[in-house]
Amino acid sequence: MKARNYREVKGQAYTRKKYIRGSPVSKIVKFTMGNPSGSYNYQVRLIAEKEVQIRHNALEAARIASNRVLSEKLGNNYHLKILPYPHVVLRENKMIFGAHADRLQDGMRNAFGKAIGLAARVKTGQSLILANVNEDGLELATLALKRGGAKLPTPCRVVIKKLGD
């Protein structure tokens, strides 16, 4: 099934992994990159424009795209953090297509579905990615977050905030 089928936030979240057999593992490798203990002057945030569910592989693609730009140019002089965590378990009732498929499956009988992935529910105006940089990396961080936002299924905007000294 296509990822676009899981973008819309509908129904109650299916999150209790205690009761889910074969729950998928999140594909997000790291949530924090760079140097978190450094002192930075600016904070750049990627903010979601619409309420949406973001799959874990889309968050991982955004993380890789953003981190690649920052690590190549700034070395270790930045701090990048992925904020949403994929809690919602996505299900799919797989259907067989082709000749005589009706003999092999039950259609919509017992159509609860099997777990196929994870997603994070995001509200309008919620921060998705956070990057702390100094003034020399400000333009680069904006570019990195725009590249990461291109991997996500929602329109995003970049907001720059000066951190107090």
Secondary structure as UniProt FT lines:
FT   HELIX           3..6
FT   TURN            17..18
FT   TURN            21..22
FT   STRAND          32..34
FT   TURN            36..37
FT   STRAND          42..48
FT   STRAND          52..55
FT   HELIX           56..74
FT   TURN            75..76
FT   STRAND          79..82
FT   STRAND          88..92
FT   TURN            99..100
FT   HELIX           101..103
FT   TURN            107..110
FT   STRAND          114..122
FT   TURN            124..125
FT   STRAND          127..133
FT   HELIX           135..137
FT   HELIX           138..149
FT   TURN            150..151
FT   STRAND          156..162
//
